[in-house]
């Protein structure tokens, strides 16, 4: 498997503005930020998707995301932040290396919510049933 850009950054093979790292995870500024201070948080180990992480890795990754969020609140003085993950190609994941985006938010920043729609009659029950069956 070819190394991703994020793996190269984690290995020191590619420059980045690293804001935090430990043996397993790394956090660095996104080179194409949605807002200034937009951070990528990723495991150093290459993993394509969220489902490829162990429970321990997922827990560690979320702790790293929490650290970055707290740094945004205190260091950037923002009032909040958004966290998102594009998981798999169909969800617009550009780099095949699981990662969270942590984006500082300000009132009136123009970043709205995703559009939402109500279920048609019977749809909620149908989708809930499919998901319950898959979870087991």
C-alpha positions in Angstrom: 0.0 0.0 0.0 1.4 3.4 -1.0 1.9 5.9 1.8 -0.7 8.6 2.0 0.1 12.3 2.4 -0.9 12.0 6.1 1.4 9.0 6.6 4.3 10.9 5.0 3.6 13.9 7.3 3.5 11.6 10.4 6.8 10.0 9.3 8.5 13.4 8.8 8.8 12.9 5.1 6.6 15.8 4.2 6.4 19.2 5.9 3.4 20.3 7.9 2.4 22.7 10.6 2.2 20.1 13.3 0.4 21.4 16.4 0.4 18.1 18.5 1.5 14.5 18.3 2.3 11.5 20.3 3.4 8.0 19.3 0.1 7.0 17.8 -1.7 10.2 16.5 -0.8 13.5 14.9 -2.6 16.9 14.5 -1.6 19.4 11.9 -3.1 22.4 10.1 -5.1 21.6 6.9 -3.3 23.2 3.9 -6.8 24.1 2.5 -8.6 25.4 5.6 -12.3 26.0 5.8 -11.4 28.6 8.4 -8.0 29.7 9.7 -6.9 27.2 12.4 -8.6 24.2 10.7 -6.8 21.1 11.9 -6.5 17.5 10.7 -6.3 14.8 13.4 -5.2 11.4 12.2 -3.7 8.1 13.4 -0.1 7.8 12.4 -0.8 4.2 11.3 -2.4 4.0 7.9 -6.1 3.0 8.1 -8.5 3.6 5.3 -11.7 4.1 7.3 -13.1 4.4 10.8 -14.0 0.7 10.7 -10.3 -0.2 10.3 -9.5 1.2 13.8 -9.6 -0.8 17.0 -11.7 0.4 19.8 -8.5 1.5 21.6 -7.3 3.5 18.5 -10.7 5.1 18.1 -10.7 6.2 21.8 -7.2 7.6 21.4 -8.2 9.4 18.3 -11.2 11.0 19.9 -9.0 12.1 22.9 -6.7 13.8 20.4 -9.7 15.5 18.7 -10.8 16.7 22.2 -7.3 18.2 22.9 -7.4 20.1 19.6 -10.9 21.4 20.3 -9.8 22.6 23.7 -6.8 24.3 22.2 -9.1 26.1 19.7 -11.3 27.4 22.5 -8.4 28.6 24.6 -5.8 29.4 22.0 -7.9 30.9 19.3 -10.6 32.3 21.5 -13.4 30.8 19.4 -16.7 30.0 20.9 -17.0 26.6 19.3 -15.8 24.2 16.7 -17.2 21.6 14.3 -15.8 18.1 14.0 -16.4 16.0 10.9 -15.2 12.9 9.1 -15.6 12.0 5.5 -15.6 8.2 5.7 -15.1 6.3 2.4 -15.0 7.6 -1.2 -18.8 8.1 -1.5 -18.6 10.5 1.5 -16.1 12.7 -0.2 -13.0 11.3 1.5 -10.1 12.6 -0.6 -7.2 11.0 1.3 -7.6 7.3 2.0 -6.4 7.7 5.6 -9.0 8.0 8.3 -9.0 11.5 9.8 -11.1 14.1 11.6 -11.4 17.7 10.6 -11.7 20.1 13.5 -12.8 23.5 12.3 -13.0 26.6 14.5 -16.3 28.4 14.4 -17.5 31.9 14.9 -20.9 33.4 14.9 -21.8 34.5 11.4 -19.0 32.6 9.8 -21.3 31.6 6.9 -20.8 27.9 7.6 -24.3 26.6 7.9 -25.8 23.2 8.8 -26.3 20.5 6.3 -29.8 20.4 4.9 -32.3 18.2 6.7 -35.5 16.6 5.6 -38.3 14.7 7.3 -38.9 11.0 6.7 -41.9 10.0 4.5 -44.5 7.8 6.2 -42.9 4.4 7.0 -39.3 5.4 6.0 -38.0 5.9 9.5 -39.2 2.4 10.6 -37.7 0.9 7.4 -34.2 2.5 7.9 -34.2 1.8 11.6 -35.0 -1.9 10.9 -32.1 -2.2 8.4 -29.7 -0.6 10.9 -30.8 -2.6 13.9 -30.4 -5.8 11.8 -26.9 -4.8 10.7 -25.8 -3.9 14.3 -26.9 -7.3 15.5 
